[in-house]
Amino acid sequence: MITIGLLKTELPEFLANSSLGSRINDWVYWVLADILSSPSKFWWNKKKADLTTVNGTAEYFLSTRVNGWDVLWMGDTAREGTEIEKGDLESIYRFDSTPTDSGDPILWAPVELSSVEASNTATTSSAVSTSTSDLSIVVTIRGQVSSKERYETISLNGTTSATPASPLTWDADTVHSVTLSTGPVGAVTVTIGNVVAVIPPNHVRVQSPRIRLWRVPGSALTLPYIFYQRALKPISDNDIVEIPDAGMNALLEGVLYWGYKNNGDIDFAATHQWNKYLAAKEQFRSWSQTDISRKDVKTWPQRISDVPWTLPRTITATVT
């Protein structure tokens, strides 16, 4: 197991500008996000959670750890062996144009990837941190007021609840985005009638998949679901990187790719180091194709394109 602190101690020795080690948290997050965004889904990255329904409510938020829409399976504990199949909103509205049919859900469909994790009520907003150090961080809230798109800001006041200078009364269930101007020291809770987001330390937002069930649940049900987790950005030097030991080489080569690139060695990073990262990532993907017992080999689709992350270069010379 490798910690962020260990990476910060060892990796800067490979870079001409050792001060770049302070960026390693970001680089680790970017490399993990790239590995986990691969079409190859990994058994070691699965997690289970439960969704509890409410009578008459059709839309729900899934765990903030879900990697996009990578939900492997959803079922119903009251109907053992019953799977709730993934569909799309078009399918749901074809079945039921309202759609209001009530009963046991048989379909779930993605609605949006929200920067909130719960619906708001028709009221004003407030925000508070668990740390007294979080002063003047700006919370930006976006949603609708009287059916018109609006936004407002709140300046955090540490552990004292803060409100906007000119509070808006938000329409119910319309707030879709809560973001911070910079990562906080503590956890920031934003409330609009109820808690709509709890943003962790050193993060600027949450991301939660919002889904719709059909049929609309007619009672309180427990719907377990299995999903692939998204990457988490490391926060402290004691954080252990969330990857099996077999993937450490891919992680290190990927972090060095970003290190060389930020060090100004752009050509070296885009060719030599990028290829080393691809080779290590492919080796790790091959290891991940075997199951926990190390016996069965899974056949995963190969990644269509492995092009380095690059921004277009600025041309300073005259083009003729």
DRENDO-1510 file (C-alpha; in Angstrom, 1 decimal, always signed):
<recs>
REC; n; res; u; v; w
REC; 1; MET; +0.0; +0.0; +0.0 .
REC; 2; ILE; +1.2; +3.5; -0.9 .
REC; 3; THR; +0.3; +6.7; +0.9 .
REC; 4; ILE; +0.2; +10.2; -0.5 .
REC; 5; GLY; +2.9; +11.1; +2.0 .
REC; 6; LEU; +5.2; +8.4; +0.6 .
REC; 7; LEU; +4.7; +9.6; -3.0 .
REC; 8; LYS; +5.4; +13.2; -2.0 .
REC; 9; THR; +8.7; +12.0; -0.5 .
REC; 10; GLU; +9.9; +9.7; -3.3 .
REC; 11; LEU; +8.6; +11.0; -6.6 .
REC; 12; PRO; +10.0; +14.6; -6.6 .
REC; 13; GLU; +13.5; +13.1; -6.8 .
REC; 14; PHE; +12.6; +12.1; -10.4 .
REC; 15; LEU; +11.7; +15.7; -11.3 .
REC; 16; ALA; +14.0; +18.7; -11.8 .
REC; 17; ASN; +11.5; +20.9; -10.0 .
REC; 18; SER; +11.0; +19.1; -6.7 .
REC; 19; SER; +8.4; +21.7; -5.6 .
REC; 20; LEU; +6.0; +20.0; -8.0 .
REC; 21; GLY; +5.5; +17.3; -5.3 .
REC; 22; SER; +2.7; +19.5; -3.8 .
REC; 23; ARG; +0.6; +18.7; -6.9 .
REC; 24; ILE; +0.7; +14.9; -6.4 .
REC; 25; ASN; -2.8; +14.8; -4.9 .
REC; 26; ASP; -4.2; +16.1; -8.1 .
REC; 27; TRP; -2.1; +13.8; -10.3 .
REC; 28; VAL; -3.1; +10.7; -8.3 .
REC; 29; TYR; -6.7; +11.6; -8.7 .
REC; 30; TRP; -6.4; +12.2; -12.5 .
REC; 31; VAL; -4.6; +8.9; -13.0 .
REC; 32; LEU; -7.1; +6.9; -10.9 .
REC; 33; ALA; -10.0; +8.6; -12.8 .
REC; 34; ASP; -8.4; +7.6; -16.1 .
REC; 35; ILE; -7.9; +4.0; -15.0 .
REC; 36; LEU; -11.4; +3.7; -13.7 .
REC; 37; SER; -13.0; +5.3; -16.8 .
REC; 38; SER; -11.7; +2.5; -18.9 .
REC; 39; PRO; -14.3; +0.2; -20.5 .
REC; 40; SER; -12.6; -2.6; -18.5 .
REC; 41; LYS; -14.6; -2.7; -15.2 .
REC; 42; PHE; -12.7; -4.1; -12.3 .
REC; 43; TRP; -14.0; -6.6; -9.7 .
REC; 44; TRP; -11.9; -4.9; -7.0 .
REC; 45; ASN; -13.7; -1.6; -7.6 .
REC; 46; LYS; -17.3; -2.8; -6.9 .
REC; 47; LYS; -19.4; -1.5; -4.0 .
REC; 48; LYS; -22.9; -2.1; -2.7 .
REC; 49; ALA; -25.4; +0.5; -1.4 .
REC; 50; ASP; -29.2; +0.6; -0.7 .
REC; 51; LEU; -31.8; +2.9; -2.0 .
REC; 52; THR; -34.8; +3.4; +0.2 .
REC; 53; THR; -38.0; +4.5; -1.6 .
REC; 54; VAL; -40.8; +6.7; -0.5 .
REC; 55; ASN; -44.5; +6.1; -1.3 .
REC; 56; GLY; -45.4; +8.2; -4.4 .
REC; 57; THR; -41.8; +9.5; -5.1 .
REC; 58; ALA; -40.4; +8.6; -8.5 .
REC; 59; GLU; -36.9; +10.2; -8.5 .
REC; 60; TYR; -33.9; +9.5; -6.2 .
REC; 61; PHE; -30.2; +10.2; -5.9 .
REC; 62; LEU; -27.7; +7.4; -5.8 .
REC; 63; SER; -24.5; +7.3; -3.8 .
REC; 64; THR; -21.9; +10.0; -4.6 .
REC; 65; ARG; -19.4; +7.2; -5.1 .
REC; 66; VAL; -21.1; +5.9; -8.2 .
REC; 67; ASN; -18.8; +6.3; -11.2 .
REC; 68; GLY; -21.1; +8.1; -13.6 .
REC; 69; TRP; -23.8; +5.6; -14.5 .
REC; 70; ASP; -21.7; +2.5; -13.8 .
REC; 71; VAL; -24.5; +0.6; -11.9 .
REC; 72; LEU; -24.0; -3.1; -12.4 .
REC; 73; TRP; -27.3; -4.3; -10.9 .
REC; 74; MET; -30.3; -3.1; -8.9 .
REC; 75; GLY; -32.9; -5.3; -7.2 .
REC; 76; ASP; -35.7; -5.4; -4.6 .
REC; 77; THR; -35.3; -7.1; -1.2 .
REC; 78; ALA; -39.0; -7.7; -1.0 .
REC; 79; ARG; -39.0; -9.6; -4.3 .
REC; 80; GLU; -36.0; -11.9; -3.9 .
REC; 81; GLY; -34.3; -12.5; -7.2 .
REC; 82; THR; -36.1; -9.7; -9.0 .
REC; 83; GLU; -33.8; -7.3; -11.0 .
REC; 84; ILE; -34.9; -3.8; -11.7 .
REC; 85; GLU; -33.6; -3.3; -15.2 .
REC; 86; LYS; -31.8; -0.2; -16.5 .
REC; 87; GLY; -33.7; +1.7; -19.2 .
REC; 88; ASP; -33.9; +5.3; -20.4 .
REC; 89; LEU; -36.4; +8.1; -19.8 .
REC; 90; GLU; -37.8; +7.7; -23.3 .
REC; 91; SER; -38.7; +4.1; -22.5 .
REC; 92; ILE; -40.4; +5.1; -19.3 .
REC; 93; TYR; -42.5; +7.7; -21.0 .
REC; 94; ARG; -43.5; +5.3; -23.7 .
REC; 95; PHE; -44.8; +2.9; -21.1 .
REC; 96; ASP; -46.6; +5.6; -19.2 .
REC; 97; SER; -47.0; +9.1; -20.7 .
REC; 98; THR; -47.7; +10.7; -17.3 .
REC; 99; PRO; -45.8; +8.7; -15.9 .
REC; 100; THR; -47.6; +8.0; -12.6 .
REC; 101; ASP; -48.4; +4.3; -12.6 .
REC; 102; SER; -47.8; +3.1; -9.0 .
REC; 103; GLY; -46.5; -0.3; -7.9 .
REC; 104; ASP; -43.3; -2.3; -7.6 .
REC; 105; PRO; -40.5; -0.7; -9.8 .
REC; 106; ILE; -39.4; -2.6; -12.8 .
REC; 107; LEU; -37.2; +0.0; -14.5 .
REC; 108; TRP; -34.7; +2.7; -13.5 .
REC; 109; ALA; -33.4; +5.4; -15.8 .
REC; 110; PRO; -30.7; +8.0; -15.6 .
REC; 111; VAL; -32.0; +11.6; -15.3 .
REC; 112; GLU; -28.9; +13.7; -14.7 .
REC; 113; LEU; -25.5; +13.8; -12.9 .
REC; 114; SER; -26.2; +16.4; -10.3 .
REC; 115; SER; -23.9; +18.5; -8.1 .
REC; 116; VAL; -26.3; +18.0; -5.2 .
REC; 117; GLU; -27.3; +14.8; -3.4 .
REC; 118; ALA; -30.9; +15.6; -2.4 .
REC; 119; SER; -33.9; +17.6; -3.6 .
REC; 120; ASN; -34.6; +21.0; -2.1 .
REC; 121; THR; -37.8; +22.4; -0.8 .
REC; 122; ALA; -39.2; +25.9; -1.7 .
REC; 123; THR; -37.2; +28.0; +0.7 .
REC; 124; THR; -33.9; +29.9; +1.2 .
REC; 125; SER; -30.4; +28.5; +1.6 .
REC; 126; SER; -27.7; +28.5; +4.2 .
REC; 127; ALA; -24.2; +26.9; +4.5 .
REC; 128; VAL; -21.8; +26.0; +7.3 .
REC; 129; SER; -18.5; +24.3; +7.7 .
REC; 130; THR; -17.1; +21.9; +10.4 .
REC; 131; SER; -13.9; +24.0; +10.4 .
REC; 132; THR; -13.4; +27.5; +11.8 .
REC; 133; SER; -10.7; +28.0; +9.1 .
REC; 134; ASP; -13.3; +28.1; +6.3 .
REC; 135; LEU; -13.8; +31.8; +6.0 .
REC; 136; SER; -14.9; +33.7; +2.9 .
REC; 137; ILE; -15.0; +30.6; +0.7 .
REC; 138; VAL; -17.8; +31.3; -1.8 .
REC; 139; VAL; -20.6; +28.8; -2.2 .
REC; 140; THR; -22.4; +29.2; -5.5 .
REC; 141; ILE; -26.0; +27.8; -5.8 .
REC; 142; ARG; -27.8; +27.4; -9.1 .
REC; 143; GLY; -31.4; +26.5; -9.7 .
REC; 144; GLN; -34.7; +28.1; -10.5 .
REC; 145; VAL; -36.8; +30.9; -9.0 .
REC; 146; SER; -40.3; +31.4; -10.4 .
REC; 147; SER; -39.3; +28.9; -13.2 .
REC; 148; LYS; -36.3; +31.1; -14.2 .
REC; 149; GLU; -32.7; +30.1; -14.0 .
REC; 150; ARG; -31.0; +32.0; -11.2 .
REC; 151; TYR; -27.9; +31.7; -9.0 .
REC; 152; GLU; -26.8; +33.1; -5.7 .
REC; 153; THR; -23.6; +33.1; -3.5 .
REC; 154; ILE; -22.9; +32.6; +0.2 .
REC; 155; SER; -19.6; +33.5; +1.9 .
REC; 156; LEU; -18.7; +30.9; +4.4 .
REC; 157; ASN; -18.3; +31.9; +8.0 .
REC; 158; GLY; -16.6; +28.9; +9.5 .
REC; 159; THR; -18.7; +26.9; +11.9 .
REC; 160; THR; -21.3; +29.8; +12.1 .
REC; 161; SER; -24.2; +29.3; +9.6 .
REC; 162; ALA; -24.1; +31.8; +6.8 .
REC; 163; THR; -26.8; +33.0; +4.4 .
REC; 164; PRO; -26.8; +35.0; +1.2 .
REC; 165; ALA; -26.8; +38.8; +1.3 .
REC; 166; SER; -30.1; +38.8; -0.6 .
REC; 167; PRO; -31.6; +35.4; -0.2 .
REC; 168; LEU; -33.6; +33.8; -3.0 .
REC; 169; THR; -36.6; +31.6; -2.4 .
REC; 170; TRP; -35.8; +28.6; -4.6 .
REC; 171; ASP; -38.5; +26.6; -6.4 .
REC; 172; ALA; -38.9; +23.2; -4.9 .
REC; 173; ASP; -36.8; +20.5; -6.5 .
REC; 174; THR; -34.9; +22.8; -8.9 .
REC; 175; VAL; -31.5; +23.3; -7.3 .
REC; 176; HIS; -29.1; +21.3; -9.5 .
REC; 177; SER; -25.7; +22.7; -8.6 .
REC; 178; VAL; -23.7; +23.6; -5.4 .
REC; 179; THR; -20.0; +24.5; -5.9 .
REC; 180; LEU; -17.3; +26.1; -3.8 .
REC; 181; SER; -14.7; +28.6; -4.9 .
REC; 182; THR; -11.9; +26.5; -3.4 .
REC; 183; GLY; -11.6; +23.2; -1.4 .
REC; 184; PRO; -12.5; +23.7; +2.3 .
REC; 185; VAL; -10.6; +22.5; +5.3 .
REC; 186; GLY; -13.7; +21.0; +6.9 .
REC; 187; ALA; -16.9; +19.5; +5.5 .
REC; 188; VAL; -19.4; +22.1; +4.1 .
REC; 189; THR; -23.1; +21.4; +4.6 .
REC; 190; VAL; -25.5; +23.3; +2.3 .
REC; 191; THR; -29.2; +23.4; +3.4 .
REC; 192; ILE; -32.2; +24.5; +1.4 .
REC; 193; GLY; -35.1; +23.3; +3.6 .
REC; 194; ASN; -33.1; +20.0; +4.0 .
REC; 195; VAL; -29.5; +19.1; +3.4 .
REC; 196; VAL; -28.9; +19.2; -0.3 .
REC; 197; ALA; -25.1; +18.7; -0.3 .
REC; 198; VAL; -22.3; +17.8; +2.1 .
REC; 199; ILE; -19.0; +18.7; +0.3 .
REC; 200; PRO; -16.0; +16.9; +1.8 .
REC; 201; PRO; -12.7; +18.6; +2.8 .
REC; 202; ASN; -10.6; +19.7; -0.2 .
REC; 203; HIS; -13.4; +19.2; -2.7 .
REC; 204; VAL; -15.4; +21.9; -4.5 .
REC; 205; ARG; -18.6; +19.8; -5.2 .
REC; 206; VAL; -20.3; +16.5; -4.9 .
REC; 207; GLN; -21.6; +14.5; -7.8 .
REC; 208; SER; -24.6; +12.3; -7.5 .
REC; 209; PRO; -26.5; +10.4; -10.2 .
REC; 210; ARG; -30.2; +11.2; -10.2 .
REC; 211; ILE; -32.5; +8.4; -11.4 .
REC; 212; ARG; -36.2; +7.9; -12.0 .
REC; 213; LEU; -38.0; +4.7; -11.1 .
REC; 214; TRP; -41.0; +3.2; -13.0 .
REC; 215; ARG; -43.4; +2.2; -11.8 .
REC; 216; VAL; -43.6; +4.8; -9.1 .
REC; 217; PRO; -43.0; +3.0; -5.7 .
REC; 218; GLY; -46.2; +2.6; -3.8 .
REC; 219; SER; -44.5; +1.9; -0.5 .
REC; 220; ALA; -41.2; +2.1; +1.3 .
REC; 221; LEU; -38.8; -0.4; -0.4 .
REC; 222; THR; -35.2; -1.3; +0.0 .
REC; 223; LEU; -33.5; -1.5; -3.4 .
REC; 224; PRO; -29.9; -2.7; -3.2 .
REC; 225; TYR; -27.6; -1.9; -6.0 .
REC; 226; ILE; -24.0; -2.8; -7.0 .
REC; 227; PHE; -21.9; -0.2; -8.7 .
REC; 228; TYR; -18.3; +0.7; -9.7 .
REC; 229; GLN; -16.8; +3.4; -7.7 .
REC; 230; ARG; -15.4; +6.7; -9.0 .
REC; 231; ALA; -12.0; +7.8; -8.0 .
REC; 232; LEU; -11.6; +9.9; -4.9 .
REC; 233; LYS; -9.1; +12.8; -4.6 .
REC; 234; PRO; -6.6; +12.1; -1.8 .
REC; 235; ILE; -6.7; +14.7; +1.0 .
REC; 236; SER; -4.1; +14.1; +3.6 .
REC; 237; ASP; -0.6; +12.6; +3.5 .
REC; 238; ASN; -1.9; +9.6; +5.4 .
REC; 239; ASP; -4.4; +8.7; +2.7 .
REC; 240; ILE; -3.9; +5.3; +1.2 .
REC; 241; VAL; -4.3; +5.3; -2.6 .
REC; 242; GLU; -7.4; +3.3; -3.5 .
REC; 243; ILE; -5.9; +0.8; -5.9 .
REC; 244; PRO; -4.6; -2.8; -5.4 .
REC; 245; ASP; -0.9; -3.4; -5.0 .
REC; 246; ALA; -0.8; -4.9; -8.6 .
REC; 247; GLY; -1.8; -1.4; -9.9 .
REC; 248; MET; +0.9; +0.6; -8.2 .
REC; 249; ASN; +3.2; +0.5; -11.2 .
REC; 250; ALA; +0.5; +2.0; -13.4 .
REC; 251; LEU; -0.2; +4.6; -10.8 .
REC; 252; LEU; +3.5; +5.6; -10.5 .
REC; 253; GLU; +4.0; +5.8; -14.2 .
REC; 254; GLY; +0.9; +7.9; -14.6 .
REC; 255; VAL; +1.8; +10.3; -11.9 .
REC; 256; LEU; +5.3; +10.7; -13.4 .
REC; 257; TYR; +3.6; +11.5; -16.8 .
REC; 258; TRP; +1.9; +14.4; -15.2 .
REC; 259; GLY; +5.1; +15.3; -13.3 .
REC; 260; TYR; +7.2; +15.5; -16.4 .
REC; 261; LYS; +4.5; +17.4; -18.2 .
REC; 262; ASN; +4.2; +20.0; -15.5 .
REC; 263; ASN; +8.0; +20.2; -15.3 .
REC; 264; GLY; +8.1; +21.4; -18.9 .
REC; 265; ASP; +9.3; +18.1; -20.4 .
REC; 266; ILE; +6.2; +18.0; -22.7 .
REC; 267; ASP; +7.6; +16.0; -25.5 .
REC; 268; PHE; +9.2; +13.4; -23.2 .
REC; 269; ALA; +6.0; +13.1; -21.3 .
REC; 270; ALA; +3.8; +12.8; -24.4 .
REC; 271; THR; +5.9; +10.1; -26.0 .
REC; 272; HIS; +8.3; +8.1; -23.7 .
REC; 273; GLN; +6.5; +8.5; -20.3 .
REC; 274; TRP; +3.0; +8.2; -21.8 .
REC; 275; ASN; +3.9; +4.9; -23.4 .
REC; 276; LYS; +5.4; +3.6; -20.2 .
REC; 277; TYR; +2.1; +4.5; -18.5 .
REC; 278; LEU; +0.0; +2.7; -21.2 .
REC; 279; ALA; +2.1; -0.4; -20.9 .
REC; 280; ALA; +1.8; -0.5; -17.1 .
REC; 281; LYS; -1.9; +0.2; -17.3 .
REC; 282; GLU; -2.4; -2.6; -19.8 .
REC; 283; GLN; -0.5; -5.0; -17.5 .
REC; 284; PHE; -2.7; -4.0; -14.6 .
REC; 285; ARG; -5.8; -4.4; -16.7 .
REC; 286; SER; -4.7; -7.9; -17.7 .
REC; 287; TRP; -4.2; -8.8; -14.0 .
REC; 288; SER; -7.6; -7.4; -13.2 .
REC; 289; GLN; -9.2; -9.7; -15.8 .
REC; 290; THR; -8.8; -12.6; -13.5 .
REC; 291; ASP; -11.4; -13.0; -10.8 .
REC; 292; ILE; -10.8; -13.1; -7.0 .
REC; 293; SER; -10.0; -16.8; -7.1 .
REC; 294; ARG; -7.4; -16.0; -9.8 .
REC; 295; LYS; -8.8; -18.8; -12.0 .
REC; 296; ASP; -11.4; -17.4; -14.4 .
REC; 297; VAL; -10.3; -15.0; -17.1 .
REC; 298; LYS; -12.7; -12.3; -18.0 .
REC; 299; THR; -12.9; -10.8; -21.5 .
REC; 300; TRP; -13.2; -7.0; -21.4 .
REC; 301; PRO; -13.5; -4.7; -24.4 .
REC; 302; GLN; -10.3; -2.9; -25.2 .
REC; 303; ARG; -10.1; +0.9; -24.8 .
REC; 304; ILE; -10.7; +2.4; -28.3 .
REC; 305; SER; -8.2; +5.2; -27.9 .
REC; 306; ASP; -5.4; +5.9; -25.5 .
REC; 307; VAL; -4.4; +9.5; -26.5 .
REC; 308; PRO; -2.5; +11.6; -24.0 .
REC; 309; TRP; -4.4; +14.3; -22.2 .
REC; 310; THR; -3.0; +17.4; -23.9 .
REC; 311; LEU; -4.1; +21.0; -24.4 .
REC; 312; PRO; -3.5; +22.6; -27.9 .
REC; 313; ARG; -0.2; +24.4; -28.0 .
REC; 314; THR; -0.2; +28.1; -28.8 .
REC; 315; ILE; +1.6; +29.0; -32.1 .
REC; 316; THR; +3.7; +32.1; -31.5 .
REC; 317; ALA; +5.4; +32.2; -34.9 .
REC; 318; THR; +3.9; +33.7; -38.0 .
REC; 319; VAL; +2.1; +31.2; -40.2 .
REC; 320; THR; +2.5; +31.7; -43.9 .
</recs>
